[in-house]
Amino acid sequence: MYHQFEIPAPDELARFHQIASEPLPDTPGGYILRASTDRGGDVELVVDPLGRSIRLRFSVLSHLVFDLFREGATRLRLTETDGSLVIAIEFEAGEIAGTLHISVGSTINVKDSLLFR
């Protein structure tokens, strides 16, 4: 079953000071989110609402550590908790569903849960 990818509007992203956003070239409604830590950690999240996909890149001191591409995204939420920015992306594709949590504070923490339904 098809679900639209619900994402915050670009003006809603301005509320979150820990991230920088820019439009995704050649992708209507898409954007790139970037955040950094004081310890040299960088995270880049490419959001493609038409393709219902995300690409997450995490690097430390300019060295790529983690690169994840996933389709079937249904919802992206941003919240601030205890000085950290939390990005939660929900996925649903066929028999699989789950959530990817990215927390950006003094460090970057990525937690992925993808399960069969």
N, C-alpha and C positions, 0 to 999 in steps of 0.2 A: 504494500500500500504506500502511495506517495504522500510525503509530508513536506510542506514548505519549510525552508530553513529560515527560522526567525532570528534576526540579528538586530542589535541596537542601531538606531540611526546615527549617522556621523556626529550630529550635535549632542547626542547623549554621551558619546565617548569623551567629550571635552570635560565632563565632570571628574574624570579620573586622571589625576596629575602624574601618576606613575608611568603612564603609557603615552606614546606618540602615535598618531594615526595619519595615514595618507591614503588617498584613493588607489585602488588596484588598477593599473593601466589596462585598457581594453576590456574591462569587466564591469558592466553597469551594477552599481550598488556594492561592489566588492571593496575591500580595504586591507591594508597591512597594519598590524599593531606591533609596536616595538617597545621593549622595556629593558632596563639594565639594573644591575645591583652595584653596590660599592666595591664588591669583591671581584669584579671583572666578568660576571655572568651576564649574558645577553640572551633574550628570547625574542623571536620573530614569529608572528602568527599571521598567515595569509588566509583571508576569509573570502570564499567564492560562493555567494548565495545562489547563483544560477546553477552551478555545478554541485551544490550541496556538499562542498568539500572544504577542508582546511589543510594547511601545511604548517607544521610546527618545527621550528629550528631552534636548538638550544646550543649555545657556544660558551666556552670559558676561555678568556684571554685570547679571543679571536680564533680559537680552534673549535671546529664543529664537533660536538659530542653526541648530539641526538638529532635525527631528522625523521619526522613522521608525517605521512600523507594519509588522510582518511576521508572516505566518501560516506554519504548517508547521514550527514549532520542535519539535525532538526531544530536545535535551539542553542543560542549562545547567550550567556549571562555574565555580567561583570558585577562584582561587589567588592567593597573594602571591609576588611576585618583586621583589627589590631595592627593597623599600619601596613598591612599587606593587601595587594590587589589579588583577587581570586577570579580567575576566568574558568567558567564551566561550560563545556560543550557536550550536548547530548546527541547521541547517534542512534539510528534505527535503520536497519537494512535486512530485509528478509527475516531470518530466524535469530539475528544478532542485535543486541541493544546494549548501550552502556553510556558512560560519562567519562570525559577526560577533564581532570582538574589541574589547572596551572596556577600556582601561588607564587607571586613575586613580591618579595620583601627584602630583607637583608641577604637572603639566598633565594634560589629558584627551586621549587619543588613541583614535580610532575607526577600525577597519580592517574593511572588508566584502569578502568574496569570495563571490560567488554565480555558479555556473557550470552549464552544461548538462551532464548526465551522458551 
